[in-house]
Amino acid sequence: METKIETTNTGGKVLAYDGDELVGRLDFSFKGNVLSIDHTYAYKEGMGVGSLLVTAVNDYAVSKGLKVLPVCSFAAVWYQRHPQFQAVLDRKD
């Protein structure tokens, strides 16, 4: 599988493809230097699509020096399961 990231001034999306077939999508928005993961959609189950999408957007955020706010419940659980990325999270508390 491969991913493609598309961005605008206010946000963007990560698309996951299995060959030519779109198998997932993650929507995000920007609020200053914070990338908010708003929604994660996996169109096929059992392939690790959701994790692939969150990994791709996490790598993008790190490369751009952004903090991450996982609004999407799937992304929030992903960050709980990957404690090595806690430093990238935007902590409001």
C-alpha positions in Angstrom: 0.0 0.0 0.0 1.1 3.6 -0.5 -0.1 6.9 0.7 -0.5 10.4 -0.9 -0.8 13.6 1.2 -2.7 16.6 -0.2 -2.6 19.9 1.7 -4.2 23.3 1.5 -3.7 26.4 3.6 -6.3 25.2 6.1 -5.8 21.4 6.1 -5.6 18.4 3.9 -6.0 14.7 3.6 -4.0 11.5 3.4 -5.2 8.9 0.8 -4.2 5.2 1.0 -4.1 3.1 -2.1 -3.8 -0.6 -2.7 -2.6 -0.5 -6.3 -5.1 1.8 -8.0 -7.9 1.2 -5.4 -8.5 3.9 -2.8 -8.7 2.0 0.5 -8.6 4.8 3.1 -8.6 8.5 3.9 -7.6 10.7 6.8 -8.8 14.3 7.0 -6.8 16.9 9.0 -6.9 20.6 9.6 -4.4 23.2 10.7 -4.7 25.5 13.7 -1.5 27.5 13.9 1.3 25.0 14.4 -1.1 22.2 15.3 -2.3 19.6 12.9 -5.7 18.2 14.0 -6.5 14.7 12.9 -10.3 15.1 12.3 -11.4 11.8 10.7 -10.0 8.5 9.7 -11.8 6.2 7.2 -10.7 2.7 6.3 -12.7 1.3 3.4 -11.2 -2.2 3.8 -10.8 -3.8 7.2 -8.0 -6.0 8.4 -5.3 -4.4 6.2 -3.9 -1.9 8.6 -5.2 1.0 6.6 -6.0 3.2 9.6 -2.5 2.7 11.1 -0.9 3.4 7.8 -2.8 6.7 7.5 -2.0 7.9 11.0 1.6 6.9 10.6 1.8 9.0 7.4 0.3 12.1 8.9 2.4 11.7 12.0 5.6 11.6 9.9 4.3 14.6 7.9 3.7 16.6 11.1 7.1 15.7 12.5 8.9 16.7 9.3 7.1 20.1 9.3 7.7 20.7 13.1 3.9 20.6 13.9 2.2 19.4 17.0 -0.7 16.9 16.6 -4.1 16.9 18.1 -5.8 13.5 17.6 -9.6 14.5 17.6 -10.5 11.3 15.8 -11.0 8.4 18.2 -8.9 6.0 16.1 -6.0 8.4 16.0 -6.2 9.0 19.8 -6.0 5.2 20.4 -3.1 4.9 17.9 -1.1 7.5 19.9 -1.9 5.6 23.2 -0.4 2.5 21.6 2.6 4.3 20.3 4.1 6.1 23.3 7.3 7.0 21.4 5.3 9.8 19.7 3.9 11.4 22.8 6.3 14.4 22.4 4.5 15.4 19.1 1.1 15.6 20.8 -0.5 19.0 21.5 -1.2 19.0 25.2 -3.9 21.4 26.3 -3.9 20.3 30.0 
